[in-house]
């Protein structure tokens, strides 16, 4: 079983350092690709998992999780603010205050972030 193959009962199983940690999907703020790893930002914790971001993208519920950059997936329920930059990109501020970028190539996801699917 791959790290992100199964999302059970609203929990995401993450294999890290020889153990499996179950993180509530509501706690997941965003996922960020770093080469062959994905950094899962959830609650006060961060989990580094050896997995591709595309695996998470295929597994996470599409009504709550939106890919906004080739290396970032956000939980749209945790988006606090969208700010348009002059270049056509958007700065997405999350509930924790962390900021990520919505790239121009993923601008079509803007409606999903606003809840206008």
Secondary structure, DSSP 4 states (H G I P E B T S, - for coil): --TTS-EETTEEEEEETTEEEEEEGGGEEEEEEETTEEEEEETTEEEEEES-HHHHHHHS-TTTEEEEETTEEEEGGGEEEEEE-TTS-EEEEETTS-EEEE-GGGGGGHHHHTT--
